[in-house]
Amino acid sequence: MEIFPPLLICALVLEALLGYPDTVFRIIRHPVVWIGTVIAALDRTLNRGPGWQRRLGGMVAVLILVGGAVGIGAALQVWLLSLPWGWVPLALLAATLLAQRSLYRFVKAVSIGLQEDGLAGGRAAVAHIVGRDPDSLDEAGVTRAAIESLAENFSDGVTAPAFWLGVGGLPGILAYKAINTADSMIGHRTPRHEAFGWAAARLDDLVNLPASRLTALLLALAAGRRAGAALTAVWRDAGKHRSPNAGWPEAAMAGALGLRLAGPRRYAGHVVDDHWMGDGRAAATAADIDAGLRLYRRALALLWLLAVGWVLLG
């Protein structure tokens, strides 16, 4: 539908201006929390039996989850668009599923923590945005973790939902968030979720593929004189990441900032021996977080311009 790209622009603007107010979160929580509640219930109900049964249960869970998200999104969209000025609440609903403002705020908090309270402040702040053990990180490790989170969540939390909103309206962005949330909750290679989360993890890889490539391009273009270094890092390193998607924005960010990102990391007591993204400095500082946030803002501006061009050309 031709309304989807204009809806995307409205949602981007509203989320940038308003974010998701803490008062609203305390009263009604967040749509992702509601989605997570459904996933947890499906996990308890369907994740049982031998491996093949768990894998089949995971497939059923994903079908229920995505089908429900599309159905609810479509019903809300049709109803709201039948009302005078119904596109306004529709855009507000869609805006709750974007994370431009909150991503900036959480990553900026790490920089502020490091600068005001040293390593302890940085560790406390970065614990809100990464899964690795913050107590095992030195200052450079805290900084790299924040920048990696910025790069990956730019793709997963902004570009990808924006893409699926532009393509499929509210049903599209709701389905994407359902898949992405399922991957974050059950898409892990653990004894409980190795089989059950297989479908969620593979589907998440698929739906994030276009956005991860686009995010890498946006970051490279936003890098200005270092665009070539960003693209070189993507070409050389992105495919070596353990994730088929995360390496693209991380490598672009690393090349743009002259850093090395990813590499060996500790999660829940064990080391993940990942490949380095970029060939610059590993000794990152709080100033590099601020440089990454400036790059993020420029790349966001390019995403907005791309959305405007989508409307004009459509």
KAJO-V586993 format. One record per pair of residues at least 12 apart in sequence whose ideal C-beta (glycine too) atoms are under 7 Angstrom apart, sorted by sequence separation. I is the first residue (numbers start at 1). J is the second residue. D is the distance in whole Angstrom. If there is no record, write none. Layout:
I J D
I J D
//
This chain:
110 122 6
113 125 4
123 135 7
161 173 5
164 176 4
250 262 6
262 274 5
77 90 6
132 145 6
187 200 5
238 251 4
262 275 7
263 276 4
46 60 6
123 137 6
186 200 6
187 201 4
220 234 7
234 248 6
237 251 4
262 276 6
46 61 5
110 125 4
130 145 5
161 176 5
262 277 5
109 125 4
110 126 5
126 142 5
160 176 6
161 177 6
260 276 5
261 277 5
76 93 7
122 139 7
129 146 7
183 200 5
187 204 6
234 251 5
260 277 7
261 278 6
182 200 4
183 201 5
216 234 5
233 251 4
234 252 5
260 278 5
42 61 4
123 142 6
126 145 5
130 149 5
233 252 7
259 278 6
260 279 6
119 139 5
122 142 4
126 146 5
129 149 5
260 280 6
179 200 7
183 204 4
233 254 5
234 255 7
241 262 6
259 280 5
260 281 7
42 64 6
106 128 6
107 129 7
216 238 7
230 252 5
233 255 3
258 280 4
259 281 6
260 282 5
42 65 7
106 129 5
119 142 7
232 255 6
254 277 5
255 278 5
258 281 6
156 180 6
179 203 5
180 204 6
254 278 3
114 139 7
179 204 5
230 255 4
259 284 5
39 65 7
229 255 4
230 256 4
251 277 4
254 280 7
38 65 6
229 256 7
250 277 5
251 278 6
114 142 7
179 207 6
226 255 7
259 288 6
219 249 6
226 256 5
247 277 6
176 207 6
257 288 6
110 142 7
216 248 4
220 252 5
242 274 5
212 245 4
215 248 7
216 249 5
219 252 4
223 256 4
241 274 7
215 249 4
219 253 6
241 275 6
257 291 6
213 248 6
216 251 7
240 275 4
257 292 6
110 146 4
209 245 6
212 248 4
216 252 4
220 256 7
241 277 7
208 245 5
212 249 6
219 256 6
237 275 7
257 295 7
107 146 5
205 244 5
253 292 6
256 295 6
205 245 6
237 277 5
237 278 7
107 149 7
107 150 5
233 277 6
233 278 5
103 150 7
160 207 7
163 210 6
160 208 5
163 211 5
103 153 5
103 154 7
160 211 4
156 208 6
159 211 4
155 208 7
99 153 7
103 157 6
103 158 7
159 214 6
155 211 5
159 215 5
155 212 5
99 157 4
100 158 5
99 158 6
98 158 6
155 215 4
154 215 6
98 161 6
97 161 5
98 162 6
31 96 6
30 96 7
31 97 6
94 165 6
223 295 6
222 295 5
20 96 6
94 170 6
97 173 5
219 295 6
222 298 4
14 91 6
93 170 6
222 299 4
14 92 6
94 173 6
7 87 7
11 91 5
15 95 4
90 170 6
97 177 5
219 299 5
222 302 6
10 91 4
14 95 4
218 299 4
221 302 6
19 101 4
20 102 7
7 90 7
11 94 4
15 98 4
19 102 6
7 91 6
11 95 4
16 100 5
218 302 5
15 100 6
16 101 6
218 303 6
12 98 7
15 101 6
7 94 6
11 98 6
155 245 7
77 169 6
77 170 4
76 170 6
77 171 7
152 246 5
155 249 5
154 249 6
73 170 4
74 171 5
152 249 6
73 171 3
151 249 4
152 250 6
151 250 5
70 171 5
73 174 4
72 174 7
148 250 6
151 253 4
69 174 4
70 175 5
69 175 5
147 253 6
66 175 5
69 178 4
66 178 6
65 178 5
66 179 6
148 261 5
147 261 6
148 262 6
65 182 6
144 261 6
62 182 6
136 266 5
132 265 5
133 266 5
132 266 6
132 267 5
131 267 6
58 195 7
62 199 5
147 284 7
58 196 4
62 200 5
57 196 6
58 197 6
55 195 4
58 198 6
59 199 5
144 284 5
54 195 4
55 196 7
58 199 5
62 203 6
143 284 4
147 288 6
162 303 7
166 307 7
35 177 6
39 181 6
54 196 4
58 200 6
140 282 6
143 285 6
147 289 6
150 292 5
154 296 6
35 178 5
39 182 5
43 186 6
55 198 5
140 283 5
143 286 6
146 289 5
51 195 5
140 284 5
159 303 6
166 310 6
32 177 6
36 181 6
47 192 7
143 288 6
147 292 5
154 299 7
31 177 7
35 181 5
39 185 5
143 289 6
150 296 6
39 186 7
32 181 6
36 185 6
47 196 4
12 162 7
43 196 7
8 162 6
11 165 6
8 165 5
7 165 7
8 166 4
4 165 7
5 166 5
4 166 5
7 169 6
4 167 7
4 169 5
1 169 6
115 286 5
114 286 4
111 286 5
111 289 4
110 289 6
111 290 6
107 289 6
108 293 6
107 293 6
104 293 6
104 296 7
100 300 6
12 304 6
12 307 6
9 307 5
8 307 5
9 308 7
5 307 6
9 311 6
5 310 4
6 311 6
5 311 5
5 314 6
2 314 6
//
